[in-house]
């Protein structure tokens, strides 16, 4: 049988990878081996940092809720405990939005949490 060489398939694969790393510094955007390494690293970092971003956003929401709760003579943990006992099912993202944009509603929520301690 005749030997089959990779031909355009390999070039197509290389071009696909090089397109992903377009704009990288130096040889990371030009040479195949460096481009492949850069692509693998960037995909790993993007996967890892999506999870880190979720953690950071939750931290931010909790900080905002705590600051607003302390303005209403509560701590974060007492506020969350009181809201759970009252049956208020709001996640931290929505609570922080309420705390930032609607102080009156947050005050009512904190009063509700105080009553259910």
Secondary structure, 3 states (H helix, E strand, C coil): CCCCCCCHHHHHHHHHHHHHCCCCCHHHHCCHHHHHHHHHHHHHHHHHHHHHHHHHHHHHHHHHHHHHHHHCCCCHHHHHHHHHHHCCCCCHHHHHHHHHHCHHHHHHHHHHHHHCC
